[in-house]
């Protein structure tokens, strides 16, 4: 499986869809930090979930007056993302009929594990609900993880090591590339799914993958899925703890400003009602 070809976001038109509720809920939780970092910024990039920018524009309530600053926003996702649907939503609900808005939007179809911008051109980068996705399935897992599709208590040590190394490589690559693209003094806000404990096999963080693997085993028993296919399948996700994030950032030219952890249940009614308003 080539992750960069199949791992893009769905359209998310349904009110109860993952793409609608979870990332926007994260936006609301991260809004205080975003409000601070967005001041005086006039070039922006959003990596991984373009529709989140719709929520930001509503929150900031750009007036579109002659005194409003002009800025560019590059909406980044993988090439198979439905960019047509994205810009239809933005045109109808964010930009509307106000032709004076100084916000210029562009689509950027490419993996954020590759170069996205020329050197020293990016002022602000924002990635929402994306960086827990790996660029590929960790190497060396072929038939080593057996019936498991993620890190589980029955997984051998080499599975945990392979996942951790792949995350370190990918996150290091992301930071290095954005570091080349950003101007001196540029800012980044990154939100992604993590874990609150060091043990990656903790049931609170892997229970849903355990349930999914059990479901796949039932499908194998019914002849719907081949056992070899199950053995070769592993989810390309890594949810780091805060210490792992800091370890990758440490020693780079990037300055680590702050970190905050918060719980954001999928389908939270309070957040959904706020989004509807």
C-alpha positions in Angstrom: 0.0 0.0 0.0 1.4 3.4 -1.0 0.2 5.7 1.8 0.6 9.0 0.0 -1.8 7.8 -2.7 -4.6 6.5 -0.5 -4.3 8.4 2.8 -6.0 11.7 1.9 -9.0 13.2 3.7 -12.5 12.3 2.6 -14.8 15.1 1.5 -16.6 15.2 4.9 -19.9 16.6 3.7 -21.9 14.6 6.3 -22.4 16.5 9.6 -21.5 13.4 11.6 -18.5 12.4 9.6 -15.0 12.1 11.1 -13.7 14.7 8.7 -16.3 17.2 9.9 -16.4 16.7 13.7 -12.9 15.7 15.0 -10.6 18.1 13.2 -13.0 21.1 13.8 -13.2 20.1 17.5 -9.4 20.2 17.6 -9.5 23.6 15.9 -11.8 25.0 18.7 -9.5 23.6 21.4 -6.4 25.0 19.7 -8.0 28.4 18.9 -6.2 30.4 21.7 -2.8 29.3 20.4 -3.9 30.0 16.8 -5.2 33.4 17.7 -1.8 34.3 19.1 0.3 32.9 16.3 -1.8 34.3 13.5 -1.3 37.9 14.5 0.7 39.9 12.0 1.0 36.9 9.7 0.1 37.4 6.1 1.2 34.1 4.4 -0.1 30.8 5.7 -0.1 27.1 5.0 -2.5 24.5 6.3 -1.2 20.9 6.1 -3.4 17.8 6.1 -6.9 19.1 6.6 -7.8 22.0 4.3 -11.4 22.5 5.4 -10.1 23.6 8.9 -9.3 26.9 7.3 -13.0 27.6 6.9 -13.4 27.5 10.7 -10.4 29.8 11.1 -11.8 32.4 8.7 -15.1 32.4 10.4 -13.5 32.8 13.8 -11.2 35.6 12.8 -14.1 37.3 10.9 -12.0 39.1 8.3 -13.9 42.2 7.4 -12.8 42.6 3.8 -12.4 46.3 4.3 -9.7 48.3 2.4 -7.6 48.3 5.6 -7.6 44.5 5.9 -4.3 42.8 5.3 -3.8 40.7 2.2 -2.4 37.2 2.6 -2.0 33.9 0.8 -3.3 30.5 2.2 -2.1 27.3 0.7 -4.3 24.3 1.4 -2.3 21.1 1.4 -3.4 17.5 1.1 -2.5 14.5 -0.9 -3.2 14.6 -4.7 -6.3 12.4 -4.5 -8.0 14.8 -2.1 -11.3 16.3 -3.4 -10.0 19.8 -3.9 -13.0 20.6 -6.1 -15.4 20.0 -3.2 -13.0 21.9 -0.9 -13.0 25.1 -2.9 -16.8 24.8 -3.5 -17.3 24.9 0.2 -14.9 27.7 0.7 -16.3 29.8 -2.1 -19.9 29.4 -0.8 -19.5 29.6 3.0 -16.3 31.5 3.7 -15.6 33.9 0.9 -19.2 34.3 -0.3 -20.1 37.3 -2.3 -17.5 39.6 -0.6 -15.0 40.3 -3.4 -12.9 42.6 -1.2 -11.5 40.0 1.0 -7.7 40.0 1.0 -7.5 36.2 1.4 -6.1 34.4 -1.7 -6.5 30.6 -1.5 -4.5 28.0 -3.4 -4.5 24.2 -3.5 -1.2 22.4 -2.9 -1.6 18.6 -3.8 1.5 17.0 -2.4 2.7 15.0 0.6 3.9 17.3 3.5 6.8 14.8 3.8 8.1 16.5 0.6 9.2 20.1 -0.1 6.1 22.3 -0.6 7.5 25.9 -0.9 10.6 27.7 -2.0 13.2 28.5 0.7 12.5 31.4 3.1 8.9 32.1 1.9 6.6 30.6 4.5 5.5 32.8 7.5 3.1 30.5 9.3 2.4 26.8 9.0 -0.5 25.0 10.6 -1.0 21.2 10.5 -4.2 19.8 12.0 -4.9 16.1 12.8 -2.3 14.9 10.3 1.2 14.2 11.7 0.3 11.0 13.4 0.0 9.6 9.9 3.2 8.0 8.7 4.6 8.3 5.2 4.6 4.5 4.9 4.1 1.3 6.8 7.2 0.8 8.9 9.8 -1.5 7.3 10.4 -5.0 8.6 6.9 -5.8 9.8 6.2 -8.4 7.1 4.5 -11.2 9.0 6.2 -10.2 12.3 3.0 -8.7 13.7 0.9 -11.7 12.9 -2.8 -11.1 13.6 -2.2 -7.6 15.0 -2.6 -4.6 12.7 -1.0 -2.1 15.1 1.2 -2.1 18.2 -0.5 -4.5 20.7 0.6 -6.2 23.9 1.2 -9.4 21.9 3.4 -7.6 19.3 7.1 -8.5 19.4 9.6 -5.8 20.4 10.8 -5.2 16.8 7.3 -4.0 15.9 7.4 -1.3 18.5 10.9 -0.3 17.4 10.0 -0.2 13.8 7.0 2.1 14.4 9.0 4.4 16.7 11.9 4.7 14.1 9.5 5.4 11.3 7.8 8.2 13.3 11.2 9.7 14.2 12.2 9.7 10.5 9.0 11.2 9.3 8.6 13.9 11.9 12.3 14.8 11.5 11.7 15.1 7.8 8.6 17.3 8.2 10.5 19.6 10.6 13.6 19.8 8.4 11.5 20.6 5.2 9.4 23.3 7.0 12.5 24.7 8.5 14.0 25.3 5.0 10.8 26.9 3.8 10.1 29.2 6.7 11.4 32.7 7.1 13.4 33.7 10.2 10.8 34.2 13.0 8.2 32.1 11.3 5.8 30.1 13.4 4.2 26.6 13.3 1.2 25.2 15.2 0.9 21.4 15.0 -2.0 19.4 16.4 -2.1 15.6 16.1 -3.3 12.6 18.0 -0.9 11.5 20.7 -0.9 9.4 23.8 -0.8 10.4 27.4 1.4 7.5 28.6 4.8 6.1 27.4 3.5 2.6 26.7 2.3 2.6 23.0 0.3 -0.7 23.6 -1.8 0.9 26.4 -5.4 -0.3 25.9 -6.7 3.3 26.0 -4.8 4.1 22.8 -4.9 0.8 20.9 -8.2 -0.8 21.9 -10.0 0.2 18.7 -7.2 -1.3 16.6 -7.4 -4.5 18.6 -11.1 -4.6 17.9 -10.5 -4.0 14.2 -8.0 -6.8 14.1 -10.4 -9.2 15.8 -13.0 -8.3 13.2 -10.6 -9.0 10.4 -9.8 -12.4 12.0 -13.5 -13.2 11.9 -13.6 -12.3 8.2 -10.6 -14.6 7.7 -12.6 -17.4 9.4 -15.5 -16.7 7.1 -13.2 -16.8 4.0 -13.7 -13.1 3.2 -10.1 -12.1 3.8 -6.9 -14.1 3.3 -4.7 -14.8 6.3 -1.6 -13.7 4.3 -3.3 -10.3 3.6 -4.1 -9.8 7.3 -0.5 -10.7 8.2 0.8 -8.1 5.7 -1.5 -5.3 6.8 -0.4 -2.8 9.4 -1.9 0.7 10.1 0.5 3.5 9.1 -0.2 5.6 12.2 1.9 6.5 15.2 0.6 8.4 18.2 3.6 9.8 20.0 3.8 10.8 23.7 5.0 14.3 24.5 8.5 13.2 25.4 9.0 11.6 21.9 7.9 14.8 20.2 10.3 16.9 22.3 13.1 14.5 21.5 12.7 14.9 17.8 12.5 18.7 18.0 15.5 19.0 20.4 18.7 20.3 18.9 17.1 21.7 15.8 17.0 25.3 14.6 13.4 25.4 15.6 12.5 26.9 18.9 10.0 24.8 21.0 7.5 27.3 22.4 4.8 25.3 24.2 2.9 22.0 24.3 -0.6 21.3 25.5 -2.5 18.0 25.7 -6.3 17.9 25.6 -9.0 15.3 25.3 -11.3 15.6 22.3 -13.8 12.8 22.0 -15.1 12.0 18.5 -18.6 13.3 18.0 -18.5 15.7 21.0 -22.0 17.4 20.9 -20.7 20.6 22.6 -18.1 21.1 19.8 -20.6 20.1 17.1 -23.1 22.7 18.2 -20.5 25.4 18.3 -19.4 24.5 14.7 -23.0 24.7 13.5 -23.2 28.2 14.8 
